[in-house]
Amino acid sequence: MTLLACGPKSQVVRLLDPAAVPVEAARYPFHAATPTPGDPVLKRAEVWKQDIEQNERVLRQLVRDRYETKSPLEFKFMYVAVDSTNGRAVVRYFAREADQTSWVAGYEVFLGYSLTSGRLERGWVNRLPLE
């Protein structure tokens, strides 16, 4: 008998089920600050980033479900921040709008993880205008 070990399930894929993880079309609405070097949240964020980047298609789908765009949307990691008031770490990704004639600069996705459990709690998707 051969047993196959299953890897941990992706938290990011749960974003596609609104009943599992709510996602709003908005910018992250609370204050979050960049952690200092050596902060344990940075180490935890490496696991979250790996999951996000292995499932980048989910970020694209979140944007397309909320905004009309034909852009290819290649997301790049921007930062991790800590919202101590809400007990949340926030991971931000950004994708530029490929259409240079558009009024849209790009799209940002904020993913909020519980500082205590490390579980993905919420998502926010925002379209950024050119300034």
C-alpha positions in Angstrom: 0.0 0.0 0.0 1.3 3.4 -0.9 0.2 6.5 0.9 0.6 9.9 -0.8 1.1 12.9 1.4 -1.0 15.8 0.4 0.6 19.2 0.8 -1.1 22.0 2.6 -4.1 23.5 0.9 -3.9 26.9 -0.6 -5.5 29.7 1.4 -5.5 31.9 -1.7 -7.8 29.6 -3.7 -10.4 30.1 -1.0 -10.8 33.7 -2.2 -12.8 32.3 -5.2 -15.5 31.3 -2.7 -17.1 34.5 -1.3 -18.7 32.5 1.5 -15.2 31.3 2.6 -13.3 34.6 2.4 -15.0 37.9 1.6 -13.4 40.2 -1.0 -14.4 43.9 -1.4 -13.8 46.2 -4.4 -12.0 48.8 -2.3 -8.6 49.9 -1.1 -7.5 48.5 2.3 -9.5 50.7 4.6 -7.3 50.7 7.8 -3.9 51.9 8.8 -1.1 49.3 8.4 2.6 49.9 9.0 5.7 48.2 7.6 7.2 45.8 10.2 10.7 46.3 11.4 13.5 43.9 10.1 13.4 40.7 12.1 9.7 40.9 12.9 8.3 37.3 12.9 5.4 38.4 10.6 8.0 38.8 7.8 8.9 35.1 8.1 5.2 34.1 8.1 4.7 36.3 5.1 7.1 34.2 3.0 4.7 31.3 3.2 1.8 33.5 2.3 3.7 35.0 -0.7 4.6 31.5 -1.9 1.0 30.5 -1.9 -0.1 33.7 -3.6 2.5 33.5 -6.3 1.7 29.8 -7.0 -1.9 30.8 -7.4 -1.5 34.2 -9.2 -4.4 33.3 -11.5 -6.7 33.8 -8.4 -5.6 37.5 -8.2 -6.3 38.0 -11.9 -9.8 36.4 -11.4 -10.5 38.7 -8.4 -9.8 41.7 -10.5 -11.8 40.5 -13.6 -14.8 39.6 -11.4 -14.9 43.3 -10.2 -13.5 45.4 -13.0 -13.7 45.1 -16.8 -10.2 44.8 -18.2 -8.5 42.9 -21.0 -5.0 43.6 -19.6 -2.8 40.5 -19.0 -2.3 41.5 -15.3 1.1 40.3 -14.1 1.2 40.8 -10.4 4.2 41.8 -8.4 4.7 41.7 -4.6 4.8 45.2 -3.2 4.9 44.9 0.6 3.8 43.3 3.9 2.3 45.6 6.5 0.9 45.1 10.0 -2.5 46.4 11.1 -2.2 46.0 14.9 -5.6 47.5 15.6 -7.3 44.8 13.7 -4.8 42.0 14.4 -4.0 41.6 10.8 -1.0 41.3 8.4 -1.7 42.8 5.0 0.1 41.6 1.8 -0.1 43.9 -1.2 0.3 42.9 -4.9 0.1 45.2 -7.9 -0.4 44.7 -11.6 0.0 47.5 -14.2 -2.6 48.1 -16.8 -1.1 47.2 -20.2 -3.2 49.6 -22.2 -1.1 52.8 -22.2 -4.1 54.8 -23.4 -6.3 53.8 -20.4 -7.0 56.1 -17.5 -6.2 53.2 -15.2 -2.6 52.8 -13.8 -3.2 49.3 -12.6 -4.8 47.1 -10.0 -3.9 46.3 -6.4 -4.9 43.3 -4.3 -4.6 43.4 -0.5 -4.8 40.1 1.3 -5.5 40.3 5.1 -4.1 37.4 7.3 -4.9 37.0 11.0 -1.8 37.7 13.1 -2.7 35.0 15.6 -3.8 32.1 13.3 -2.1 33.1 10.0 -5.4 32.4 8.3 -6.5 34.4 5.3 -9.5 36.5 6.5 -10.3 39.0 3.8 -9.4 40.5 0.5 -9.6 43.9 -1.1 -9.3 44.7 -4.9 -8.8 48.2 -6.1 -8.4 49.9 -9.4 -5.9 52.8 -9.4 -6.3 55.8 -11.7 -3.4 57.5 -13.4 -2.5 60.6 -11.6 
